[in-house]
């Protein structure tokens, strides 16, 4: 019997042989699904789901009841997908737990990407850190346009005191997908940095999150 060509190899087999980086989003999703929908093979079914939900980010954030209405999914498969996605998020969160965040800025960026990049509205959040720059808490604080009118510095100060934080990292997303800091982002950051310094709380960075990219205002010299 002739051997199958490499591109005919099933995603599960290729995942075990080559690792997940060798697979597309549709192929990784196909591994989670296991089988098709009765009319299409599993990879074609996975591609159709990604198209219907606008890509992996849309599928990740879709409510369970909406997913259950898709032909070929159903509660059991939806539960499997939600569990797989949750494990991925917990893995990312573990990357910033119990370690100095300044020692692994890539882990911070991955964490913020998972938390903020898929949101449809602008969200301002803080990572509160202890004196050794380990994560105490992550809190979304404000929803809407991130400017001096919608972000209340006193509330940020109150939350920093509540967590007994020694430092923090500010973060917000740009739903447009472009992570370039705006002039109002810079102004707000400077105001928060000055106010928090009176409490001996240091603002380490302000990270702006886009689609698949982040910008560190500290690295840009904007702090």
C-alpha positions, 0 to 999 in steps of 0.5 A: 500500500502506498504511503499517504502524502504528508499533507494528507496526515490527520491533524491529531497525528501531525500534532503528536509528531510535529507539535501544535505550532505545525497546525493551523487554527482550523486543524487545532480546532479539529483535534478538539472537535474529533469528528465532523458534523455528518456532512463535512470532515472535521477540518472542513467543519472547523474551518466553517466554525471559524468563518461563521464566528469571525475567527478564533477570537470570536469563537473563543468569546461566543456564548455557550447557548449560541454555540449549542445552536450550531448544527454539529456541535451540541452541549457536549462538544461546546463543553469540551471547547469551553474547557479547552479554552479555559485551560489555555487561559489558566495556562497563560494566567499561571505564567504571571503568578508567583513570579516577578513580572518585570522578569518576564514581560512576554508573559505579561503581554500574553496575559493581557492579550488573553484578557483584553484583545477580544473585547468589543469595547475599550476596557481599562484594567490594572495589574496590582503588584507587591513589593517584589513585583508579583501579581496580587490581582488583575482588575478591569476598572472602567469600560468605555473610552479611556480618557480623563473623563471616563477613568477616575484616578481616585478609584485607581488609588482606592484599589491600589490601597485595597490591595496594599500594592507597591506597584502596578501595570496599567492596561487597556485595549483598542478595539480597532486593533491598533495598539498605538498609544493616543495623546490622551493615553499618555496624558492619563498615564502621566496623571496616574503616575504622579498621583500614585507616587504620593502613595509610594506606588510605582507605575511600572508600565501602561500596556496598550493591547490590539489584535495580536500586538501590544505596545509598552509605553515604558519601552517607548519612553512615555512614562 
